[in-house]
Amino acid sequence: MESRPSVLAWFMLIVLSLIWGSSFILIKRGLEVFSPMELGSLRIVAASLFLAPIAISRFYRIKRNHLLLLFIIGLMGSLLPAFFFAIAQTQINSSLTGVLNALTPLFVLVMGIIFFKQKYIPGKLTGMIIGFAGTVALILSGSSGQFSDFNYYALFVVLATIFYGVNLNVIKYYLADLKALTITSVSLLFMGPIAGMVLFGLTPFLENMQHTEGAWLAFGYIVTLGVVGTALALIIFNNLVQMTTPVFTSSVTYIIPIIAVIWGVVDGEVLYPVHYLSMTAVLAGVYLVNRK
């Protein structure tokens, strides 16, 4: 029987929700100046550089069989989602992108059952289905609140959540002997050079910094996103995975929509009754997933 999450675990979950729930408005501000490729790669470069001293000091103590797993975690849990979310937000407002994140627990459970021999628990599956139904309604209703307004850019968020589902299970079942700070810093260290090559070799980032109005302010938003929204948040996140369960940790994606929607409304984004009804279904799922 799974133990009930501690008060510390719940506190960390709320802090993580506040950080990641605010990430979408930072992405929105960054996209006012930079392309999705610039934003995603700069975000990872900033996070990687911030944690590089820690990563280097711990790198040579890592077992060789962990290196490939850490590379995969960096790729599927950080680098590719950074691009996917930025691309999605070129056509979807920040509040709805935050809500779509709630698909993550479903894929954590599905991937856990299929690939990691996780025990099937009917009560949790019911919660996942309810949360999934609410998320599907959000995708189908689009930004206008009309069910005929399907937005294919939402699929970028779906793909990111599938990657997160794999990522959480790998951390829980194969990297339990590594500290969360080691997992975060080294996985980002692997991604830093890749992101740097994209940023400086495949985008007009330097030219934009020199000649585009508002570039430095947008740069600040993205660096904050990288350092706080990626580096520090992933440390908390990976700690939670090891303290509790992948499904509990992924429940952060049920609380994120509340923060994302608040930021969106403050920023003038419009939501319709179907959006709020769908979010209610999503939040109801977390209760069913985490109750005893």
N, C-alpha and C positions, 0 to 999 in steps of 0.2 A: 504493500500500500504506500502511495506517495505521501510524504510528510507535507503539512501545510506550510506555505511560504512564510518566512519570518517577517517581522516588522521592518527589518533592515532591507530585505528583498523588496518589499512593497515600496519603501522609500526610494530605493534606487530605481525602481520601475517608473515611479512618478517623475523623478529628476530626468531620466532618460526620455520620457515622453515629452517633457517641456523642451528639451534640447532638440529632439528630432521633429517635434511638432512645429518648431520655429524655423526649421531648415528650409521649408518650402517657400517661405516669404523671402529668405535670403537668396534662394535660387532665382526667384522671380526678379529680384533687384539686379542680380548679376547678369541675367539674360537681357536686361535693358541695354547693355553695352557689348557683352561678349556672346559668342556662339556657344551652343551646347558642348562642342568639343573643347573649346577653350575653358569653359567653366568646369567641366568634369575633370580635365587633366590638371588645371590649376588647383582645384580642391584636393586632389590626391597628392600633388607635389607638396602643398602646404602641410598636409597631415604627415606625410612621410618625413619631411625635414624636421618637423617639430619633435617627432619621436625617434629620429635617427640616432642620437647619442645613446639612448636606451637600447635600441635594436642592435647596434654595433657591439655594445658591451655584453650582450647576451647571446649573440649569434653563434659564437664558437662553443657554447655549452649545449647547443641543441643537437639532438640525435639526428643522424643522417636521414633516417626514415621519416622524420617529421618535416623535412624541408619541402618536399613536393606538396604535402598537405597544406603547409603554410602558404605556398605559392597559390594553390587553388583557392584557399580562403581569401587571400588578397584579391584575386581576380574576380571571384564570384560574389564576394561579400562587400567589396569596396570599389574597385576600378570600373567594372562594367555597369553596376547600378548607378554610379555617379554620372555616367554618360546617359543611361536610359532615362533617369529622372529628369535630367536637363532637357533631353529631346522631347519627352512627354509634355513638359511645361511650356513648350513653345505653342501648344495647341490646347492645353487643359489648364484651368486656373489652379492656383496653389492649394486652395482648400480641398478641391476634389482629388487632387493628386495625393494629398495627405490621407484622405479617406480610403483611396484605393490601396494604400499600403496594408490595409487590414486583411488582404488575402494571405499574408505571410503565415499566420497560424495554420491555415488550411493546408498549405504546402509543407509545413513542418510536420504535420501529422501524417499526410499522405506519403511523403518521402521517408519518414521514420518507419512506417508500416511496411512499405515496399522494399526499402534497401537496408534498413538498420534493425530489423526484427523487433521493432517497438510493439508493445502489447496493444491489441485493439481494445478500446474502451468505449462502449456505446454512448455513454453520457457525453464524453468529449466530442464524439463524432456529431452528435446532435447540435452541440454548440458551434462546431465548425460549419455545419450545413446552414444554420441560421445566419451566421456571419457572412458566409459565402453568398447567400441569397441577397442579403442587403448590398453586398459589393457589386454583384451582377446588375442589380437594379441601378446602381450609380453609374456603371459603365454604359448601360443601355440608354439611360436618360440624358447622358452628356451634360454639357455645361448649361444648356438652355432649359433643362427639366422636361424635355419632350422625348418620349421613348423612340421616336424615329431619328433621333440625333445621335446615332452611334458614332463614337470617335475612335478611330483605329489607333490613335496615339496612346490610348489607354493600355494597349497591349504591351507597350514598353514597360509600364509599371507592373503588369502581370508577370512579364518575363523576369523582372528584377526580383519579385517576390518568390518566384520559383527558385531562383538562385539562393535567396536567403533561406529557403526551406532546406536545401541541401547543406548550406553553410552551417546552420545551427546544429544539425545532426552530426556533422563531421567533428565540430568542436566538442560536442558532448561525449561522443562515443570513441573518438580516436585521439583527442588531444587533452584529455582530462588531467594528464600529468604535467602539463605546462601551465604556467601562471598566465592570467589574462593579459597582463602587460606585455609579456613575451609574445603571445599570439598576435596581439594587435600591432606592436611595433615592428616585428620581423615581417609579418605579412604585408604591411605597408612599405617596409623597406624594399621588398621585392617589386612593388608596384611603382615606386617613385621614379626610377629611371625610365620605365615604359611611359608613364604619364608625362615625364619631362620631354621625351622624344616627340610625343604627339604635340605637346604645347609649343615647343620651339621649332620643331621641324615641319609640322603639318598645318599650323594655323598662323594667322597674321597677328599673334598676340603682342609682340613687341611693337609693331606698327600701331596697333590700337592703343596701347599704353601711351604712346608718344603723341598721337594726333586726335584721339576720340575724346570728346567732352564727357566728363563724368567717369572716365576710366579708373581713376585712382579710388574714387568712392566705391565703385563696383568691385574693384580689386580687394578693398577692405572687407566687403561683404563676403566675398568668396573665400578669402583667407580665414575669416572667422568661421565660415562654414566648414573649412577643412580642419582647422585646429580644434574647435569646440564640437562641431556637428559630426565630425568623422573620428579624429584621433581620441579625444577625451570620451566621446560617447561610446566608441567601440570598446574602450577599456571597461567602462561600466557594463556594457552589454555582455562582453565575454565573461566578466565576473558573475553576472546573473546566470548565464548558461551553466556555469560550473556549480553555482550555489543551489540552483533549483532544477528546473527541467526546461528542455527546448520549448515546449508548448507554453509554459508560464512566461518565459522570457519573450516569446513572440507576441504575447498579449499586449506588449507595449504598442503594437500597431492598432489596437482597439482604442487606446487613449490618445494617440497621436492625432486622430481626426478632430477631436475637440479643440486642441490647441491650433491646428492648422485652420480650422473653420473660423475661430476667433480672429486670427491674424487676417484671414481673407476678408471677413466682414469689415474689420477695421480699415482694410485697404480698399474697400469699395466693391468687393466682389459680391455678386448676387447669387443667392441660393434659393431654391424653390421647395415647396412642401415635400415633393418626392425625395429630395436630397435628405431632408431631416428624418423622414420616415425610414429611409434606407439606413441612415446612420444609427437610428434607434435599434434596428435589427442587428446591425454589426456589434453595437455595444452590449446587446443582450447576449450575444454569443460568448463574450468573455466571462460572464457570470456562470454560464453552463459549463464552460471549459475548466474553470478554476474552482468550482464548488466541490466540496468533499463528496 
